[in-house]
């Protein structure tokens, strides 16, 4: 595709900034031997801007088993916002996140599964697959089974960045389609996505500001046929500031996602998406009384999406997230009901 000189400078600048941050993170990791900075407390006691689990879970934090589940309990993301931070060393967490919007308006349902592993106290690697199954409600051409897409990513916890951000995490993610997924799930191109996730506490109790920056670069995926006619390669630069208020079990958030698109048909244009709604971070004692292992999180939001050249899209989105360990998944005891108190 043809870019104007200004567009070349823009993409080169973005690429240069991401490269600088990634190289800086690597150099810092080598020089520090994965140890926290000297002016911060040890990792087990260092303060974090990540939201706590819930107040209902706090009385159990002295228990050894609960401390072992710290990575499972900690909130990692909500909708399109990634909370900075990485897995603790040698910790492995499994997460599962279906989308209710598929059930309402799609002919298939995405079943996103992710495995995260802490390479060290600062480095994290993760892999994800998004197979899809036929919708029990809607029917049509995409009413079928498939492997969807695969994802592989690496993240580095840079830590505090001066007085501006309390936590900064750098990441690099690759995605590729598997089989012949629906174009609305992933196009026939591969995607390379460098990203930055930051956090900053606001002067209100239990309220944090999160800023995510990502550049989604599309390329011809290896070992795949040429994309079918009608599928246009596009690159997307995304900036998403979000505010999360979470004093305990229940919370609320608002986010604004600004996007700069560049594709072969419309050219360079912009769009945005606004989301706001409640979050229910269900306490462990409640899900254990239902016989459900792991940590559950439910998100609900009103949504407004705008893109130049496209009709506006608005509606309600819901997301269910389940975080657990591999041991819990295959343990019968994890599914036994445990009465509270």
C-alpha positions in Angstrom: 0.0 0.0 0.0 1.1 3.6 -0.6 1.8 5.9 2.3 2.4 9.7 2.2 5.7 11.0 3.6 3.9 12.3 6.7 2.5 8.8 7.3 5.9 7.2 6.9 7.2 9.6 9.6 4.3 8.9 11.9 4.7 5.1 11.7 8.5 5.3 12.0 8.2 7.5 15.0 5.8 5.0 16.7 8.0 2.1 15.8 11.1 3.9 17.1 9.4 4.7 20.4 8.2 1.2 21.0 11.7 -0.2 20.1 13.3 2.3 22.5 11.1 1.2 25.4 11.5 -2.5 24.7 15.3 -2.2 24.5 15.4 -0.1 27.6 13.3 -2.7 29.4 15.7 -5.5 28.3 18.7 -3.5 29.4 17.2 -2.8 32.8 16.3 -6.4 33.3 19.9 -7.5 32.5 21.5 -4.9 34.8 19.2 -5.6 37.7 19.1 -9.4 37.5 15.3 -9.3 37.8 15.6 -7.7 41.3 13.3 -4.8 42.3 15.0 -1.4 42.5 16.9 -0.6 45.7 14.5 2.2 46.7 11.4 -0.1 46.6 10.2 -2.7 49.1 10.5 -6.4 48.2 8.1 -7.7 45.6 5.9 -9.4 48.3 5.3 -6.1 50.1 5.7 -3.4 47.4 2.6 -1.3 46.9 0.7 -1.8 43.6 -1.8 0.3 41.7 -3.5 -2.9 40.5 -7.0 -3.1 42.0 -7.3 -5.4 45.0 -9.4 -8.5 44.8 -12.4 -7.6 47.0 -12.8 -6.6 50.6 -14.6 -9.9 51.1 -11.3 -11.7 50.2 -9.0 -9.6 52.4 -9.6 -11.5 55.6 -8.2 -14.6 53.9 -5.0 -13.0 52.7 -3.1 -14.3 55.8 -3.8 -17.8 54.7 -1.0 -19.6 52.8 -3.3 -20.9 50.1 -4.7 -17.5 49.4 -1.3 -16.0 49.1 -0.4 -18.7 46.6 -3.4 -17.7 44.6 -2.4 -14.0 44.5 -1.9 -14.0 40.7 -5.3 -15.6 40.2 -7.1 -13.1 42.6 -5.5 -10.0 41.0 -7.6 -8.2 38.4 -5.6 -8.2 35.1 -8.0 -6.5 32.7 -11.5 -5.2 32.0 -12.9 -5.0 28.5 -10.2 -3.5 26.3 -8.1 -2.1 29.1 -5.0 -4.0 30.3 -3.8 -3.4 33.9 0.0 -3.1 34.1 1.9 -5.8 36.0 3.2 -9.3 35.2 2.9 -12.8 36.7 5.1 -13.7 39.7 8.0 -16.0 38.9 7.1 -19.6 37.9 3.3 -18.9 38.4 1.0 -20.3 35.8 -2.6 -19.0 35.4 -5.4 -20.1 33.1 -8.2 -17.7 32.1 -11.3 -18.1 30.0 -13.4 -15.3 28.6 -16.5 -15.8 26.4 -18.4 -12.8 24.9 -22.1 -12.3 25.4 -22.3 -10.1 22.3 -21.6 -13.1 20.1 -24.7 -14.8 21.6 -26.9 -11.9 20.7 -25.8 -11.0 17.2 -23.2 -13.4 15.8 -23.6 -16.9 14.2 -20.7 -18.2 16.4 -19.4 -17.8 19.9 -15.8 -17.1 20.7 -14.2 -19.2 23.5 -11.0 -17.3 24.3 -8.6 -19.2 26.5 -5.2 -17.9 27.8 -2.2 -19.3 29.7 0.1 -16.9 31.4 3.5 -17.9 32.9 5.9 -15.8 34.9 9.4 -16.2 33.5 10.8 -14.0 36.3 9.4 -11.4 38.6 9.4 -8.9 35.7 9.0 -11.0 32.6 5.8 -12.8 31.6 5.0 -14.9 28.5 1.5 -15.9 27.5 -0.3 -17.8 24.8 -3.9 -17.7 23.7 -6.3 -19.5 21.4 -9.8 -18.4 20.4 -11.8 -21.3 19.0 -15.4 -20.7 18.1 -18.5 -22.8 18.2 -22.0 -22.5 16.5 -24.4 -20.1 18.2 -27.4 -21.9 19.7 -29.6 -19.0 18.8 -28.5 -17.5 15.4 -27.8 -19.3 12.2 -26.2 -18.5 8.9 -23.0 -18.9 6.8 -20.7 -18.6 9.9 -22.7 -21.0 12.0 -19.9 -23.5 12.3 -16.9 -24.8 14.4 -13.3 -23.6 14.0 -9.9 -23.0 15.6 -10.1 -19.2 15.2 -6.8 -17.5 16.0 -3.6 -18.1 18.0 -1.8 -15.5 20.0 1.7 -15.3 21.6 2.9 -12.5 23.7 5.7 -11.3 25.9 5.5 -8.6 28.6 8.0 -6.8 30.8 7.2 -4.9 34.0 9.2 -1.7 33.9 8.0 -0.6 37.3 7.6 3.1 38.3 8.4 5.8 35.8 9.2 8.9 37.8 6.1 10.7 39.3 4.1 10.3 36.1 3.2 6.6 36.3 3.2 4.3 39.3 3.5 1.2 37.0 4.5 0.7 33.4 4.4 -2.6 31.5 5.8 -3.0 27.9 4.5 -5.8 25.7 4.8 -7.3 22.2 2.1 -9.6 20.9 1.7 -11.6 17.7 -1.6 -13.0 16.3 -2.3 -15.2 13.4 -5.5 -16.9 12.0 -6.0 -20.6 12.3 -8.0 -22.4 9.6 -10.6 -20.2 8.0 -12.1 -18.1 10.8 -14.9 -15.5 10.3 -13.5 -12.1 9.2 -15.2 -10.5 12.2 -13.1 -12.7 14.5 -9.8 -12.1 12.7 -8.9 -11.3 9.1 -6.6 -13.5 7.0 -3.6 -11.4 8.0 -1.1 -11.8 10.8 -0.8 -9.0 13.3 2.2 -7.7 15.3 1.2 -5.5 18.2 3.7 -3.6 20.4 1.9 -2.1 23.4 2.4 -0.1 26.6 0.1 -0.2 29.7 0.4 2.4 32.5 -1.4 3.3 35.7 -1.6 6.4 37.9 -3.7 6.7 41.1 -6.2 9.6 41.1 -6.8 11.8 44.2 -10.0 9.9 44.9 -10.2 6.8 47.1 -10.0 3.5 45.3 -9.7 5.2 41.8 -7.0 4.7 39.2 -6.3 6.0 35.8 -5.0 3.5 33.2 -3.5 4.4 29.8 -3.0 1.8 27.1 -1.2 2.5 23.8 -0.9 -0.1 21.0 0.0 -0.2 17.4 -1.6 -3.1 15.4 0.5 -3.8 12.3 -1.0 -6.2 9.8 1.2 -8.4 7.5 0.9 -11.4 5.3 0.7 -14.4 7.6 3.2 -17.2 6.8 2.1 -20.6 5.5 -1.3 -19.2 4.5 -3.2 -18.6 1.2 -3.7 -15.1 -0.1 -6.6 -13.3 1.6 -9.9 -13.6 -0.2 -11.2 -10.6 -2.1 -12.8 -8.0 0.1 -10.5 -8.4 3.1 -8.5 -5.2 3.3 -5.2 -5.0 5.2 -5.4 -2.2 7.8 -3.1 -0.9 10.5 -4.5 0.6 13.7 -2.9 2.9 16.3 -5.0 2.8 19.5 -4.9 5.1 22.6 -7.2 4.0 25.5 -7.4 6.1 28.7 -9.7 4.4 31.4 -10.8 5.3 34.9 -11.6 2.5 37.3 -13.3 3.0 40.7 -13.2 -0.2 42.7 -13.6 0.0 46.5 -14.4 -3.7 46.9 -16.5 -6.3 45.4 -18.4 -3.9 43.1 -16.8 -1.2 41.0 -17.4 1.0 37.9 -15.3 2.1 35.0 -15.3 4.5 32.0 -13.0 4.3 29.0 -12.5 6.2 25.8 -10.6 4.4 22.9 -9.2 6.7 20.2 -8.2 4.9 17.0 -6.3 5.9 13.9 -6.9 3.5 10.9 -4.9 3.2 7.8 -6.3 0.8 5.1 -6.1 0.4 1.3 -9.7 1.7 0.6 -10.5 4.7 2.8 -6.9 5.6 3.6 -6.1 7.3 6.9 -9.1 8.0 9.1 -10.1 7.9 12.7 -12.6 6.4 15.1 -13.4 6.1 18.7 -15.3 3.9 21.2 -16.8 4.9 24.5 -17.7 2.3 27.2 -18.9 2.7 30.8 -20.5 0.4 33.3 -20.2 -1.7 36.4 -17.8 -4.5 37.3 -18.6 -7.4 39.8 -15.4 -9.0 41.1 -17.1 -12.0 42.8 -15.5 -13.0 46.1 -14.0 -16.4 46.5 -16.3 -17.4 49.3 -19.3 -16.8 47.1 -18.1 -18.8 44.1 -16.9 -21.6 46.3 -20.3 -21.8 47.9 -21.6 -22.4 44.3 -19.0 -25.0 43.6 -17.1 -22.9 41.1 -13.3 -23.0 41.3 -11.1 -20.0 40.5 -11.9 -16.3 40.4 -14.8 -14.9 38.5 -15.3 -11.4 37.1 -18.4 -10.0 35.4 -18.3 -6.8 33.3 -21.3 -4.9 31.8 -21.1 -1.7 29.7 -23.0 0.6 27.5 -21.0 1.1 24.3 -20.9 3.7 21.5 -18.6 3.1 18.5 -17.8 5.6 15.7 -15.6 5.2 12.6 -15.4 7.6 9.7 -17.1 6.2 6.6 -19.1 3.6 8.7 -22.5 3.8 10.5 -22.4 4.4 14.2 -22.8 1.3 16.4 -24.2 1.3 19.9 -25.4 -1.2 22.4 -24.7 -3.1 25.5 -21.6 -5.4 26.0 -21.0 -8.0 28.7 -17.9 -10.1 29.5 -17.3 -12.9 31.9 -13.8 -13.7 33.0 -12.6 -16.8 34.8 -9.1 -17.1 36.2 -7.8 -20.3 37.8 -4.8 -22.7 38.0 -4.4 -25.9 36.0 -4.5 -27.9 39.2 -7.9 -26.5 40.0 -9.3 -27.3 36.6 -8.5 -31.0 37.0 -9.2 -31.3 40.7 -12.6 -32.7 41.8 -12.3 -31.1 45.2 -12.3 -27.7 43.5 -15.9 -28.2 42.3 -17.3 -29.2 45.7 -19.5 -26.6 47.4 -18.0 -24.9 50.4 -20.6 -23.2 52.7 -19.5 -19.7 53.8 -18.7 -19.3 57.4 
